[in-house]
Amino acid sequence: MTTVHRSWPGAMAPYRMPAGYQGEVLTETQVHLLRDRHLSYALQVDDAAYLPPGKGLMVNGVSVHAYHAAVVVHEGASVLARCALAPSGLSSQGAFDIDLDAAQFTLEVHEC
């Protein structure tokens, strides 16, 4: 994260903590210990603190980002099934769009 912060600061902007937040500077050993225990933390780099770009981990070790993507895909499959079973069936334009953008996941239902 330090390399990205220093080389491409704009790339880290969405994960930057509000101005004035001062996190504890962690040693490499502390960072590894937190990661091993699946704990999310703000990492202090120079004068800024950042949340994990991958949205962190849940206690069971699953990425929050991956879990959210799975929920959106599941919801999309449910919408598709409902539309396929509807009396009018699926429209020629499609029932829904799933945007699996790296930053956020969205599900838009247009029509059945």
C-alpha positions, 0 to 999 in steps of 0.5 A, spaced: 500 500 500 505 504 501 508 504 494 501 505 491 500 511 496 506 514 494 506 513 486 499 513 485 496 517 490 489 518 487 488 510 486 488 510 494 483 516 495 477 512 496 480 508 501 483 514 505 480 515 512 478 522 513 483 528 515 485 528 522 485 521 523 491 518 526 492 511 526 497 507 530 504 506 526 504 498 526 510 494 525 510 488 520 509 483 525 503 486 528 500 487 521 502 479 519 498 478 526 492 482 524 492 479 517 493 472 520 487 473 525 482 476 519 482 483 522 481 489 518 485 495 520 487 502 518 494 502 515 498 508 516 502 511 510 506 517 511 501 522 513 494 518 511 491 512 514 487 507 509 482 502 510 483 495 506 482 496 498 479 489 498 474 492 503 477 487 509 476 480 511 470 477 515 472 473 521 471 467 517 477 469 512 472 471 507 473 477 503 468 482 504 468 484 497 467 477 494 462 476 499 458 482 496 459 480 489 456 473 491 450 476 494 449 480 488 450 474 483 445 470 487 440 476 487 440 476 480 439 469 479 433 470 483 430 475 479 432 471 472 428 465 475 422 470 477 422 473 470 423 466 467 417 464 471 412 470 470 406 469 465 410 474 460 416 471 460 423 474 459 423 481 455 427 481 449 431 487 452 433 482 458 431 482 465 436 485 469 443 487 468 449 486 473 455 490 474 461 487 477 465 493 477 471 492 481 469 498 486 462 496 487 456 491 485 450 493 483 443 490 480 438 493 476 432 490 474 429 493 468 423 489 466 420 482 466 
